[in-house]
Amino acid sequence: MVEVDLRSLRCPQQFVQFKLALKRAQGDHRRLLLLLNTNTQEFTDIERYLKKQGLSYALQRQPSFYRLIVEI
């Protein structure tokens, strides 16, 4: 599993790093764990991309951030 903490980044850099992490995870790994800010717009962009690509994911809401697990 590839784990990436994107909480310190803001849009659009967060989305760019998300896509790079997704590409890395598609190699030898089958899952990607992302730590994201609770900013709705930033998460909405990532969620829209995952749906468009047909990737399944699970969102776990923590008190101050999101844990997003993507199945590749």
FENFENQUI-V348980 format. One record per residue. RES is the residue in one small letter. PSI is psi in radians with two decimals (999 if undefined). OMEGA is omega as a letter, one per 20 degrees, with the letter a starting at -180 (NA if undefined). BURIAL is I if it has 16 or more other C-alpha atoms within 10 Angstrom, else O. Layout:
res->(RES;RES)
psi->(PSI;PSI)
omega->(OMEGA;OMEGA)
burial->(BURIAL;BURIAL)
This chain:
res->(m;v;e;v;d;l;r;s;l;r;c;p;q;q;f;v;q;f;k;l;a;l;k;r;a;q;g;d;h;r;r;l;l;l;l;l;n;t;n;t;q;e;f;t;d;i;e;r;y;l;k;k;q;g;l;s;y;a;l;q;r;q;p;s;f;y;r;l;i;v;e;i)
psi->(2.32;2.26;2.28;2.25;1.94;0.20;-0.47;-0.13;2.68;2.81;2.38;-0.11;-0.61;-0.75;-0.70;-0.80;-0.58;-0.83;-0.66;-0.73;-0.69;-0.74;-0.73;-0.73;-0.43;-0.22;-1.64;-0.22;2.79;-0.09;2.64;2.22;2.13;2.43;2.12;2.68;2.83;0.19;2.06;-0.76;-0.76;-0.75;-0.66;-0.72;-0.75;-0.78;-0.74;-0.74;-0.78;-0.75;-0.74;-0.62;-0.12;0.45;2.43;2.58;2.81;2.34;2.21;2.04;2.14;2.95;-0.67;0.11;3.00;2.52;2.09;2.09;2.12;2.26;2.19;999)
omega->(r;r;a;r;a;a;a;a;r;r;j;a;r;a;r;r;r;a;r;r;r;r;r;a;a;r;a;a;r;a;r;r;r;r;a;r;r;r;a;a;a;r;a;r;r;r;r;r;a;r;a;a;r;a;r;a;r;a;r;a;r;a;a;r;r;r;a;r;a;r;a;NA)
burial->(O;I;O;I;O;I;I;O;O;O;O;O;O;I;I;O;I;I;O;O;I;I;O;O;I;O;O;O;O;O;I;I;I;I;I;I;I;I;O;O;O;I;I;O;O;I;I;O;O;I;O;O;O;O;O;O;I;O;O;O;O;O;O;O;O;I;I;I;I;I;I;I)
